[in-house]
Amino acid sequence: MTEVPQPGRETDKERADRNFTELLQGARVAVTGVQVLFAFLLTVPFTQRFVNLREFDRWLFYVALVSAAIASICYIAPANQHRMLFRQGLKEKLVRRSNYYGIIGALALALSMTAATMLVVDFLFQSTLAWATAGGLALLVAWVWFGQPAFNRFGRSDEAPTAEQEEGRRGGADPAA
C-alpha cells in the first residue's frame, strides 16, 4: 500500500528520512568533539609526565579514554548501520536505534569530559578542587543535556502543544526526534 502525501503533511517515509537526517546532523557536531578528545587522550600516555600520575589519576585516564571510545562508537554507529541496512526498508527502526545511540554517546561523552577534566585539575592543583570541578561539570551536563530536555519532554506545560508535537503524537513518532 502506497502512502499518498496530503498537502502540508509528510509521509511516514519522509518523516523517517527527515528524522534520520536531523539525527546525523546532531551527531556531526558531537563527533568532532569526541574525535578531538579521543585523539588527545590517545597521545597522553606517550608524554614524559604520564609516569608521574598517581594510580587514581591513571584510573581517571582509563575512564576518560574508554568512555571517549564508547562515545565515538555510538556516534558513528548510525552512519555505518545506514550503509549496512541501505534499501532494506528499516529506516524507522534505524531512526529509533540511532536516537538511543545518540543518548548513550552523550552519556559516554559527558563521562569522558568530566573524567579528563578531573584528571587535569587533579594533576595541576589538588584533589579537592578536582572533585569540585568535576562535580560542577557533571551537574551542568546532567541539567543541560538531559535534565532540561526531560523536563520539557515529560513535564507539564501551560503552553499548547506545537503542530509538530501533535503530528508526532498522532503518527506515533517520537516528537523529540
C-alpha positions in Angstrom: 0.0 0.0 0.0 1.5 3.3 -1.1 1.0 6.4 1.1 -0.4 9.4 -0.7 1.0 12.6 0.8 -1.5 15.2 1.8 -0.7 18.9 1.1 1.4 20.1 4.0 1.9 16.6 5.5 4.8 14.3 5.2 4.5 10.5 4.7 5.9 8.1 7.3 8.9 7.5 4.9 9.5 11.2 4.5 9.3 11.7 8.3 11.8 8.9 8.9 14.2 10.3 6.3 13.9 13.8 7.8 14.4 12.4 11.4 17.4 10.4 10.3 19.0 13.4 8.6 18.4 15.5 11.7 19.9 12.8 13.9 23.0 12.7 11.7 23.4 16.5 11.7 23.3 16.5 15.5 25.8 13.6 15.7 28.2 15.5 13.4 28.5 18.3 16.0 29.3 15.8 18.7 31.5 13.5 16.6 34.1 16.3 16.0 34.4 17.0 19.8 34.6 13.3 20.6 37.3 12.6 18.0 39.4 15.5 19.2 39.1 14.4 22.8 39.8 10.8 21.9 42.8 11.7 19.8 44.2 13.8 22.6 43.7 11.0 25.1 45.4 8.5 22.9 48.6 10.6 22.9 48.8 11.3 26.7 50.4 8.0 27.8 53.3 8.7 25.5 54.2 12.0 27.2 57.1 12.2 29.7 55.0 13.3 32.6 52.5 10.5 32.3 54.7 8.3 34.5 54.2 10.9 37.3 50.5 10.1 37.6 49.2 8.5 40.7 47.2 5.3 40.5 43.9 7.2 41.0 44.8 9.5 38.1 45.6 6.6 35.9 42.1 5.2 36.6 40.6 8.6 35.7 42.6 8.5 32.5 41.3 4.9 31.8 37.6 6.1 32.4 38.1 9.1 30.1 39.7 7.1 27.3 37.3 4.2 27.3 34.2 6.4 27.6 35.5 8.6 24.7 35.9 5.4 22.6 32.3 4.3 23.5 31.0 7.8 22.6 32.8 7.6 19.3 31.4 4.2 18.5 27.9 5.3 19.4 28.0 8.5 17.3 29.5 6.7 14.3 27.1 3.7 14.5 24.1 5.4 12.8 26.0 6.2 9.6 27.6 2.8 9.5 24.3 1.0 10.1 22.7 3.1 7.4 25.3 1.7 5.0 24.7 -1.8 6.2 20.9 -1.5 6.0 20.7 0.5 2.8 17.4 0.0 1.0 16.1 -2.6 3.4 13.0 -0.7 4.4 14.2 -0.3 8.0 14.6 3.5 8.3 12.1 4.0 11.1 13.9 1.2 13.2 17.2 2.8 12.3 16.0 6.3 13.5 14.8 4.9 16.8 18.1 2.9 17.3 20.2 5.9 16.3 18.4 8.1 18.8 19.3 5.6 21.6 22.9 5.5 20.3 23.0 9.3 20.5 21.8 9.3 24.1 24.3 6.6 25.1 27.0 8.5 23.2 26.1 11.7 25.1 26.3 9.9 28.4 29.7 8.5 27.5 31.0 11.8 26.2 29.8 13.5 29.5 31.7 10.9 31.5 34.9 11.3 29.4 34.8 15.1 29.6 34.3 15.0 33.3 37.0 12.4 34.0 39.5 14.1 31.7 38.9 17.5 33.3 39.1 16.0 36.8 42.4 14.3 35.8 44.0 17.6 34.6 42.8 19.6 37.5 43.9 17.0 40.0 47.4 16.9 38.3 47.7 20.7 38.3 46.2 21.6 41.6 44.7 19.3 44.2 42.1 16.6 44.8 39.5 18.9 46.5 39.4 21.4 43.5 39.4 18.4 41.1 36.4 16.9 42.8 34.6 20.2 43.0 35.3 21.0 39.3 34.2 17.5 38.1 31.1 17.7 40.3 30.2 21.1 38.9 30.7 19.9 35.3 28.7 16.7 35.9 25.8 18.7 37.3 25.9 21.2 34.4 26.0 18.5 31.7 23.3 16.5 33.6 21.0 19.5 33.5 21.8 21.0 30.1 22.0 17.7 28.1 19.5 15.6 30.0 17.5 17.2 32.8 16.1 20.2 31.0 15.1 18.2 27.9 13.5 15.6 30.1 11.6 18.3 32.0 10.4 19.8 28.7 9.5 16.4 27.3 7.8 14.9 30.3 6.9 17.9 32.4 3.6 19.6 32.4 3.4 22.8 30.4 0.8 25.5 30.3 1.6 26.0 26.6 -0.5 24.3 23.9 1.4 21.6 22.0 3.0 22.7 18.8 1.7 21.4 15.4 4.9 19.2 15.2 4.2 17.7 18.7 0.6 17.0 17.8 1.6 15.4 14.5 4.2 13.3 16.3 1.7 12.0 18.8 -0.9 11.2 16.1 1.7 9.5 13.9 3.2 7.5 16.7 6.5 9.2 16.0 8.9 10.5 18.7 8.3 14.3 18.8 11.8 14.8 20.2 13.4 13.0 17.3 
